[in-house]
Amino acid sequence: MNKDFEKVDAKIIGADGNVFNLLGICQRALKENGYKQEAEELYKRVTNSNSYDMALNIMQEYVNPISVNEKDLGSNENGYEFD
């Protein structure tokens, strides 16, 4: 991880718990915040993990889990962005 890296918020609490869905949400959050290299690193680490719990722990090294119900500016109640 980049020494200037700061965790980003990711709406994974209450999301479909499939590990690949959660991984995608985390990667998207990282990329949207300018952390493309960290998103790639996260993918490699999670896909090489030995368990679901280990995968979740790795994700939490990169993101702050927040609820899918938390509202963002620039998105509607379903979390979809709009212009």
Buried (B, 14 or more C-beta within 10 A) or exposed (E): EEEEBEBBEBBBEEBEEEBEEBBBBBBBBBBEBEBEEBBEBBBEBBEEBEEEEEBBEBBBEBBEBBEBEEEEEEEEEEBEEEE
